[in-house]
Amino acid sequence: MYRCSVCQNESNNKKFIARELMFGYNDEFIYWECGNCKRLEIDRSPENLDKYYPTDKYYSFIGKNVYTDSPKSLKNRIEKLKYEFILSGKNKIAGHILSLYYKIPSFYEWIKISGVISSSTILDVGCGRGVLLNRFRKMGFTNLTGVDPFNKKNIEVKGMSIYNKTVFEINGQYDFIMSHHSFEHMPEPERH
């Protein structure tokens, strides 16, 4: 019998069976939807989770090395001017001109709402190879940390560190913590 790990409900719960199809393993997993709070959770997380996040196939890990260009390159200085203008109104003339016909990335809105500034300490939980953190770095952010237990190696570049760790294995205090499309992949999410 299934008991919801959030509200402890045991009645009117629905069982679902899902198969892994992304990589062709066709493994079967049981999920439960709580009849009370509607939480959906896996019955039992597989012991070998890294099988389902292969660094040579999973979208968060594939692609070219994005860390080689300097935040001070012309392209990144332009990006920083646009960022400073859109978020804080700095560099009004140059920022306005450079921002004409510029499609503002969706993450600018939540950066603005959060109140983070370029010196804020930011942690990205489940960051993959750090594409989003690297965009922040190119915009002038200097205290960026990422953790992903499925990364095969640590990455250290000026202003950004990405570690092969879980959130429980990292120390420090952060002004802003992000978890994009990763929370739902974590076993025991109530611990996080």
GUBATI-542274 format. One line per 8 residues: number of its first residue (from 1); their letters; for each residue x, y, z of N, C-alpha, C, O. Coordinates in pm, whole numbers, plus 50000, padded with zeros to 5 digits. Last residue first. Layout:
// GUBATI-542274
NUM) A) X:Y:Z:X:Y:Z:X:Y:Z:X:Y:Z; ... .
//
This chain:
// GUBATI-542274
192) HREPEPMH) 51536:51815:50003:51597:51929:49937:51522:52055:49976:51558:52164:49931; 51382:51619:50113:51509:51653:50181:51566:51782:50126:51639:51852:50197; 51178:51582:49931:51145:51652:50056:51270:51688:50137:51265:51778:50220; 51285:51427:49726:51283:51572:49709:51249:51648:49837:51285:51765:49852; 51405:51156:49692:51373:51219:49821:51370:51371:49811:51445:51439:49882; 51589:51209:49392:51526:51116:49487:51508:51188:49621:51590:51273:49658; 51517:51455:49148:51590:51418:49270:51517:51313:49351:51397:51325:49377; 51379:51554:48939:51462:51437:48912:51530:51384:49039:51593:51278:49035 .
184) EFSHHSMI) 51257:51787:49015:51171:51672:48993:51248:51544:48962:51190:51436:48959; 51477:51961:49019:51413:51920:49144:51330:51794:49126:51331:51705:49211; 51544:52032:48760:51624:51929:48827:51555:51878:48953:51574:51762:48990; 51457:52259:48627:51432:52128:48568:51519:52020:48631:51563:51927:48563; 51667:52455:48813:51586:52452:48691:51577:52311:48635:51678:52252:48599; 51719:52601:49080:51706:52457:49053:51612:52443:48934:51492:52421:48952; 51921:52843:49253:51834:52805:49142:51830:52653:49131:51925:52585:49169; 51962:53081:49502:51977:52939:49468:51873:52904:49362:51754:52931:49378 .
176) FDYQGNIE) 52139:53358:49615:52034:53312:49523:52063:53168:49486:52174:53135:49444; 52335:53395:49798:52231:53497:49790:52112:53448:49709:51998:53490:49732; 52457:53132:50004:52433:53189:49872:52321:53292:49880:52226:53277:49956; 52722:52980:50184:52595:53053:50185:52581:53123:50052:52680:53168:49993; 52870:52651:50211:52865:52793:50179:52726:52850:50192:52628:52778:50208; 52926:52331:50055:52922:52421:50171:52913:52565:50123:52944:52595:50008; 52782:52035:49924:52841:52169:49899:52825:52253:50026:52723:52246:50094; 52643:51806:49949:52788:51796:49959:52858:51931:49938:52981:51937:49937 .
168) FVTKNYIS) 52380:51847:49896:52417:51817:50034:52567:51810:50056:52614:51810:50170; 52366:51871:49623:52348:51993:49702:52388:51970:49848:52427:52065:49916; 52632:51663:49500:52491:51691:49525:52484:51820:49607:52586:51871:49654; 52890:51709:49248:52842:51690:49385:52690:51706:49388:52629:51754:49293; 53105:51816:49067:53042:51685:49059:53000:51648:49202:53064:51567:49268; 53073:52169:49023:53124:52053:49095:53040:51929:49070:52918:51937:49054; 53193:52461:48884:53090:52359:48874:53148:52231:48931:53258:52188:48893; 53246:52805:48920:53291:52670:48957:53173:52575:48950:53066:52605:49002 .
160) MGKVEINK) 53343:53120:48799:53245:53012:48796:53311:52879:48830:53417:52845:48777; 53541:53314:48787:53407:53356:48827:53304:53245:48837:53191:53270:48877; 53731:53144:48555:53723:53267:48633:53577:53306:48659:53500:53327:48565; 53650:52798:48597:53691:52911:48513:53670:53037:48596:53600:53034:48697; 53637:52464:48647:53678:52588:48714:53722:52689:48608:53820:52666:48537; 53453:52178:48688:53490:52282:48592:53521:52409:48671:53441:52454:48752; 53483:51825:48747:53464:51961:48795:53511:52059:48689:53599:52028:48609; 53321:51562:48561:53439:51634:48609:53399:51771:48661:53295:51826:48623 .
152) KNFPDVGT) 53079:51450:48504:53192:51357:48522:53316:51428:48574:53407:51363:48624; 52767:51518:48651:52884:51569:48579:52999:51473:48603:53013:51420:48713; 52582:51425:48827:52604:51344:48707:52713:51401:48616:52748:51339:48516; 52541:51601:49032:52607:51474:49065:52636:51388:48942:52707:51288:48953; 52615:51930:49017:52539:51828:48944:52608:51695:48967:52722:51677:48925; 52628:52271:49097:52647:52133:49140:52559:52042:49055:52443:52074:49027; 52794:52586:49060:52697:52487:49015:52730:52351:49071:52847:52318:49091; 52836:52928:49127:52867:52790:49164:52755:52701:49113:52637:52736:49121 .
144) LNTFGMKR) 52974:53248:49084:52881:53148:49036:52928:53007:49074:53045:52973:49055; 53047:53538:49102:53045:53440:49212:52945:53330:49183:52842:53320:49249; 53019:53726:48896:53154:53681:48932:53160:53575:49042:53269:53526:49072; 52858:53845:48603:52847:53786:48736:52979:53716:48770:53042:53656:48683; 52872:53934:48339:52949:54004:48441:52935:53951:48582:52994:54007:48674; 52765:53791:48140:52697:53917:48170:52766:53992:48282:52724:54102:48318; 52913:53563:48149:52935:53652:48035:52868:53787:48056:52909:53887:47996; 52794:53449:48375:52936:53489:48378:52966:53589:48267:53036:53688:48288 .
136) FRNLLVGR) 52543:53386:48273:52554:53484:48382:52697:53538:48388:52719:53658:48404; 52622:53189:48095:52558:53312:48043:52564:53423:48148:52587:53539:48115; 52715:53001:48277:52811:53065:48188:52752:53190:48124:52824:53287:48100; 52476:52920:48393:52576:52990:48475:52677:53063:48387:52719:53173:48419; 52366:52790:48168:52302:52910:48223:52401:52989:48309:52407:53111:48298; 52556:52577:48133:52527:52672:48025:52465:52801:48079:52507:52910:48041; 52657:52365:48294:52667:52504:48336:52638:52609:48231:52691:52719:48238; 52615:52101:48249:52750:52150:48221:52764:52300:48245:52870:52358:48220 .
128) GCGVDLIT) 52387:52077:48515:52442:52016:48394:52584:52065:48372:52663:52070:48465; 52293:52179:48756:52329:52274:48650:52375:52210:48520:52400:52282:48423; 52179:52117:49005:52143:52041:48886:52175:52118:48760:52094:52123:48667; 52160:52436:49131:52153:52295:49168:52101:52216:49048:51993:52244:48996; 52354:52709:49138:52262:52641:49048:52269:52492:49077:52371:52428:49053; 52403:52989:49337:52420:52845:49329:52313:52790:49236:52194:52819:49252; 52570:53297:49369:52460:53223:49306:52497:53076:49298:52608:53040:49258; 52631:53595:49528:52672:53455:49522:52551:53373:49476:52444:53378:49537 .
120) SSSIVGSI) 52657:53906:49353:52581:53812:49436:52637:53671:49421:52685:53633:49314; 52772:54084:49178:52859:54029:49283:52787:53931:49375:52849:53877:49467; 52563:54164:49009:52675:54088:48952:52770:54030:49057:52843:53936:49027; 52265:54096:49204:52354:54185:49129:52477:54105:49089:52492:53990:49131; 51923:54005:49255:52066:53973:49251:52140:54076:49167:52086:54134:49073; 51650:54041:49268:51734:54145:49324:51883:54113:49323:51961:54186:49383; 51449:53885:49162:51526:53832:49275:51614:53937:49342:51648:53924:49460; 51356:54032:48944:51269:54014:49061:51349:53971:49183:51321:54014:49295 .
112) KIWEYFSP) 51576:54000:48769:51536:54133:48816:51451:54123:48943:51472:54198:49038; 51569:53728:48726:51690:53788:48784:51653:53923:48844:51694:53955:48956; 51323:53698:48607:51338:53649:48743:51469:53692:48806:51479:53694:48928; 51381:53836:48362:51271:53878:48449:51290:53827:48591:51276:53903:48686; 51588:53696:48243:51612:53833:48288:51506:53877:48387:51535:53946:48485; 51494:53455:48145:51552:53454:48279:51584:53595:48329:51604:53612:48449; 51410:53503:47885:51309:53493:47990:51370:53500:48130:51304:53545:48224; 51600:53751:47704:51584:53615:47755:51487:53611:47874:51482:53705:47953 .
104) IKYYLSLI) 51469:53972:47471:51516:53960:47609:51493:53818:47658:51381:53768:47655; 51575:54026:47160:51478:53944:47232:51534:53917:47372:51635:53849:47388; 51625:54341:47035:51688:54233:47111:51580:54156:47183:51502:54213:47260; 51550:54572:46912:51528:54446:46840:51593:54326:46909:51612:54222:46847; 51779:54744:47112:51676:54754:47009:51670:54621:46934:51773:54565:46898; 51997:54725:47274:51881:54643:47310:51767:54654:47209:51669:54581:47220; 52183:54905:47185:52215:54763:47172:52095:54673:47199:52090:54559:47154; 52048:55143:47259:52079:55114:47118:52103:54964:47098:52050:54904:47005 .
96) HGAIKNKG) 52042:55113:47540:51918:55126:47462:51943:55090:47316:51865:55015:47257; 52317:55104:47603:52228:54992:47636:52100:54995:47556:52053:54891:47508; 52403:55358:47519:52457:55236:47456:52365:55117:47481:52339:55039:47390; 52233:55516:47692:52239:55534:47547:52286:55406:47479:52218:55352:47392; 52258:55407:47963:52131:55431:47895:52142:55439:47743:52065:55374:47673; 52407:55263:48164:52453:55276:48025:52335:55304:47932:52316:55232:47833; 52144:55118:48367:52278:55173:48347:52309:55181:48198:52245:55115:48116; 51902:54996:48425:51898:55127:48362:52034:55192:48343:52041:55309:48305 .
88) SLIFEYKL) 51896:54738:48522:51916:54846:48619:51918:54985:48557:51935:55084:48629; 51824:54556:48320:51795:54527:48460:51806:54647:48552:51732:54657:48650; 51894:54673:48075:51761:54614:48092:51727:54596:48240:51613:54620:48281; 52162:54760:48121:52058:54854:48082:51919:54798:48113:51836:54867:48172; 52297:54523:48185:52295:54634:48281:52187:54735:48248:52125:54791:48339; 52250:54374:47944:52204:54326:48075:52192:54442:48174:52089:54457:48239; 52386:54532:47757:52242:54509:47743:52183:54467:47878:52079:54517:47920; 52648:54511:47859:52585:54642:47846:52432:54628:47837:52358:54703:47901 .
80) KEIRNKLS) 52687:54232:47834:52687:54293:47967:52621:54432:47963:52545:54466:48053; 52686:54204:47556:52584:54135:47636:52573:54198:47774:52463:54216:47826; 52919:54351:47501:52790:54398:47449:52676:54335:47529:52581:54403:47567; 53104:54184:47622:53089:54321:47674:52958:54381:47626:52892:54454:47700; 53077:53959:47461:53030:53952:47599:53021:54089:47664:52939:54109:47753; 53186:54053:47217:53050:53998:47222:52996:53998:47365:52881:54036:47387; 53447:54121:47300:53355:54223:47251:53210:54176:47260:53123:54249:47305; 53544:53964:47611:53540:53969:47465:53437:54073:47422:53350:54109:47501 .
72) KPSDTYVN) 53539:53929:47881:53579:54061:47833:53585:54070:47681:53626:54173:47627; 53490:53669:47937:53381:53763:47963:53413:53904:47911:53324:53987:47899; 53632:53473:47671:53649:53559:47788:53526:53646:47810:53464:53692:47714; 53555:53138:47580:53562:53280:47550:53562:53364:47677:53500:53328:47777; 53534:52881:47693:53663:52928:47641:53667:53077:47615:53774:53138:47626; 53310:52750:47774:53380:52830:47874:53505:52898:47820:53576:52965:47895; 53174:52565:47629:53121:52701:47627:53201:52797:47715:53164:52914:47728; 53240:52308:47420:53293:52374:47539:53254:52521:47534:53296:52594:47444 .
64) KGIFSYYK) 52933:52183:47270:53073:52229:47269:53111:52294:47401:53026:52329:47481; 52730:51910:47395:52755:52036:47327:52901:52075:47339:52980:52011:47407; 52563:51765:47682:52624:51760:47549:52642:51900:47492:52578:51996:47535; 52432:51789:47925:52577:51767:47925:52641:51774:47787:52763:51788:47778; 52162:51809:47900:52229:51905:47990:52381:51894:47986:52450:51981:48039; 52083:51591:47737:52090:51726:47682:52165:51826:47770:52226:51920:47718; 52275:51293:47737:52173:51373:47806:52191:51521:47771:52303:51572:47775; 52500:51175:47613:52370:51176:47545:52266:51270:47608:52179:51321:47538 .
56) DTPYYKDL) 52729:51168:47763:52747:51178:47618:52615:51185:47542:52615:51200:47420; 52648:51138:48023:52707:51267:47984:52729:51279:47834:52746:51390:47784; 52336:50998:48103:52469:50977:48042:52525:51109:47988:52457:51181:47915; 52131:50951:48306:52187:51084:48278:52325:51069:48215:52423:51123:48269; 52066:50696:48370:51964:50773:48300:52008:50916:48269:51931:50994:48212; 52280:50602:48518:52249:50534:48391:52155:50620:48306:52164:50619:48183; 52268:50734:48758:52357:50788:48656:52337:50721:48520:52374:50778:48418; 52104:50575:48925:52047:50690:48856:52137:50744:48744:52086:50794:48644 .
48) NEPSRDIE) 52092:50301:49036:52193:50349:48940:52138:50466:48858:52128:50457:48736; 51867:50251:49186:51995:50267:49255:52101:50326:49164:52192:50395:49211; 51566:50431:49110:51666:50328:49078:51797:50358:49149:51835:50473:49169; 51318:50498:49357:51420:50549:49266:51521:50438:49235:51557:50361:49324; 50996:50387:49374:51131:50356:49421:51231:50407:49317:51227:50365:49201; 50772:50536:49295:50761:50438:49402:50899:50407:49461:50916:50402:49583; 50774:50886:49242:50817:50754:49201:50810:50659:49320:50838:50699:49433; 50484:51093:49272:50619:51052:49310:50647:50910:49265:50557:50826:49251 .
40) LRKCNGCE) 50279:51370:49275:50320:51255:49195:50462:51220:49236:50550:51305:49234; 50022:51499:49479:50165:51486:49455:50190:51360:49373:50130:51256:49398; 49761:51536:49555:49790:51523:49412:49939:51519:49379:49977:51535:49264; 49667:51522:49811:49741:51644:49775:49785:51646:49628:49840:51746:49581; 49493:51278:49783:49463:51396:49863:49534:51521:49808:49468:51615:49765; 49589:51074:49630:49447:51107:49616:49408:51232:49693:49300:51286:49670; 49901:51101:49471:49828:51105:49597:49684:51149:49572:49659:51247:49503; 50014:50885:49234:49955:51017:49252:49871:51012:49379:49781:50929:49392 .
32) WYIFEDNY) 50312:50705:49179:50187:50717:49253:50144:50864:49255:50225:50954:49275; 50483:50495:48946:50460:50626:49007:50325:50624:49076:50234:50551:49036; 50722:50260:48852:50590:50281:48911:50588:50419:48976:50678:50455:49051; 50890:50192:48547:50888:50257:48678:50744:50276:48723:50655:50305:48643; 51091:49995:48332:50959:50027:48383:50969:50086:48524:51044:50038:48608; 51309:50058:48056:51289:50020:48196:51154:50071:48245:51108:50178:48204; 51392:50115:47801:51259:50059:47817:51233:50008:47959:51146:49924:47980; 51619:50223:47695:51634:50117:47796:51503:50042:47817:51502:49923:47848 .
24) GFMLERAI) 51617:50437:47516:51584:50304:47468:51604:50192:47567:51606:50075:47528; 51643:50693:47600:51766:50625:47558:51743:50481:47516:51838:50410:47483; 51371:50765:47639:51467:50860:47583:51591:50790:47527:51638:50824:47419; 51204:50592:47771:51210:50582:47626:51317:50672:47563:51349:50656:47446; 51102:50418:48048:51208:50506:47999:51219:50485:47849:51240:50373:47803; 50755:50403:48124:50876:50340:48071:50975:50448:48029:50937:50554:47980; 50528:50384:48400:50593:50460:48293:50719:50386:48251:50782:50316:48331; 50224:50338:48554:50346:50271:48511:50400:50348:48392:50328:50374:48295 .
16) FKKNNSEN) 50056:50457:48841:50088:50472:48700:50216:50395:48671:50306:50389:48755; 49791:50456:49076:49919:50397:49035:49935:50415:48884:49842:50392:48807; 49642:50682:49299:49644:50621:49167:49785:50575:49132:49883:50644:49157; 49461:50667:49609:49585:50696:49535:49583:50621:49402:49530:50510:49393; 49254:50640:49796:49227:50694:49663:49352:50734:49585:49347:50825:49503; 49457:50672:50096:49335:50633:50023:49322:50707:49890:49371:50819:49873; 49666:50758:50251:49673:50621:50201:49552:50581:50116:49545:50468:50069; 49866:51047:50325:49741:50989:50280:49762:50848:50225:49863:50821:50160 .
8) QCVSCRYM) 50089:51194:50401:50067:51063:50464:49934:50997:50426:49894:50899:50489; 50176:51417:50267:50059:51433:50355:50019:51303:50427:49924:51303:50506; 50431:51319:50163:50408:51457:50205:50294:51465:50306:50313:51513:50418; 50434:51058:50086:50542:51102:50174:50527:51246:50220:50601:51292:50306; 50148:50857:50090:50210:50980:50040:50316:51028:50138:50292:51036:50259; 50173:50513:50072:50144:50624:50162:50219:50746:50110:50340:50739:50088; 50051:50220:49918:50126:50344:49906:50077:50446:50009:49957:50463:50029; 50084:49882:50000:50000:50000:50000:50089:50125:50000:50188:50133:50073 .
//
